[in-house]
Structures are given as C-alpha cells and as structure tokens.
Amino acid sequence: MANNNLAHPYANALFELAKASNTVDAWLSDLASLAEIAQSKDFSALAGNPRISRDAMLNTLLELLGKTSEPLVQFLSLLQENDRLHVLPEIFALYEQKVEEDRNTAKAVIQSAYALSDSDKARLEKLLSDKFGKSITASVEINAELIGGIKVLINDVVIDASVKGSLNNLATQLIR
C-alpha cells in the first residue's frame, strides 16, 4: 500500500463520520465496491483520459456503484478535487482496519499445504482469537509450497509454522 499516507486522513475522517451517523456498515460496503472499481483497468483508462470531465467521472462512479447519497457524492467529489480517486483501495483497507479495531475483530488468512476440515479451521480460529484477544475469522488458502504445516497472516502479523519456514530458518542459522 504505497499510498497509505494519502489515504489515512480520508479513512480516519470517514470512519468518524460513519460512526457518528451510525452508517459504518453501509460505508464499508460502498468502499469495498469503490475499491474494486478503482482497481480495474477500465477505471484507470477512464481516470487517465483528459477528455472525461470531472462531472462525467463522478457520475460514472456513482452509476457503477448504484447509489447517489449526498455524503457519498461529497466524499467522491472531495477525492476527485484532490486527485485522490486512485487511493480508494487504500482508503477501503484502512477503513476496514478501523472497523475491525473498533469491533475488536480481525480477519486472518491461513495458508496450508493441504485442505483443512471445518473443525480444524474452527479450532485454529479459536486458538487465534484466544491468542490475540479478539474475535478472528479466517479464510483458508492452499499453498503447496509450504510442504506441510500452516502460515497465518493477520494484518501485519505473520505466524509461520510451515515446514518451508522451518527449513528457511534452519538454513539461515547454518549460514551464520
């Protein structure tokens, strides 16, 4: 996320606004959609086209989103005025983090060399929830490169309990 410095003020202000107006979930949904739109090749081409007016760009975004609430229009207009529409994915990620912090929740990605059963996934979620002191929901990704074991990613925390990670650690220690 190279544009975190640009996105922070917008994500923080938007979270405070959403919390005060009890619209946190609505904004979360809208930002997720906007982030997806902003990451598309078509959006990049549209945003980079000097023949597209600011109003046309804003109207296109709102049409794609399917909403036209006044706070949303104001937010997108502000981003457009400051040439910040390209940081929508980072704004969404930071906003989502703020929501998770506020709700004392987190999302984890569990990478495993093999598929996990639902009971194993639930057990790992419980262990992670207890370790981090918050409610954690996990998604599972198959990563055959791990050879065995698991690797857990939660925000900026990585827990590597994989065979590949252990072999890499052993190799590093042997080199020293």
BELFENGI-V135077 format. One record per backbone hydrogen bond with DSSP energy under -0.5 kcal/mol. NH is the residue of the N-H (numbers start at 1). CO is the residue of the C=O. If there is no record, write none. Layout:
BEGIN
((NH | CO) (NH | CO))
END
This chain:
BEGIN
((4 | 1) (6 | 3) (7 | 3) (8 | 4) (9 | 5) (11 | 7) (12 | 8) (13 | 9) (14 | 10) (15 | 11) (16 | 12) (17 | 13) (18 | 14) (19 | 15) (20 | 16) (21 | 17) (22 | 19) (23 | 18) (24 | 18) (27 | 23) (28 | 24) (29 | 25) (30 | 26) (31 | 27) (32 | 28) (33 | 29) (34 | 30) (35 | 31) (36 | 32) (37 | 33) (38 | 34) (39 | 35) (40 | 37) (44 | 40) (45 | 41) (46 | 42) (47 | 43) (48 | 44) (49 | 46) (50 | 48) (52 | 49) (53 | 51) (57 | 53) (58 | 54) (59 | 55) (60 | 56) (61 | 57) (62 | 58) (63 | 59) (64 | 60) (65 | 61) (66 | 62) (67 | 62) (73 | 69) (74 | 70) (75 | 71) (76 | 72) (77 | 73) (78 | 74) (79 | 75) (80 | 76) (81 | 77) (82 | 78) (83 | 80) (84 | 79) (87 | 84) (88 | 85) (91 | 87) (92 | 88) (93 | 89) (94 | 90) (95 | 91) (96 | 92) (97 | 93) (98 | 94) (99 | 95) (100 | 96) (101 | 97) (102 | 98) (103 | 99) (104 | 100) (104 | 101) (105 | 100) (106 | 135) (108 | 137) (109 | 153) (110 | 108) (110 | 139) (111 | 109) (111 | 151) (112 | 141) (113 | 149) (121 | 117) (122 | 118) (123 | 119) (124 | 120) (125 | 121) (126 | 122) (127 | 123) (128 | 124) (129 | 125) (130 | 126) (131 | 127) (132 | 128) (133 | 129) (134 | 129) (135 | 104) (136 | 134) (137 | 106) (139 | 108) (141 | 110) (143 | 112) (143 | 141) (146 | 143) (147 | 144) (148 | 146) (150 | 161) (151 | 111) (152 | 159) (153 | 109) (154 | 157) (155 | 107) (157 | 154) (159 | 152) (160 | 158) (161 | 150) (161 | 159) (163 | 146) (163 | 148) (164 | 146) (166 | 162) (167 | 163) (168 | 164) (169 | 165) (170 | 166) (171 | 167) (172 | 168) (173 | 169) (174 | 170) (175 | 171) (176 | 172))
END
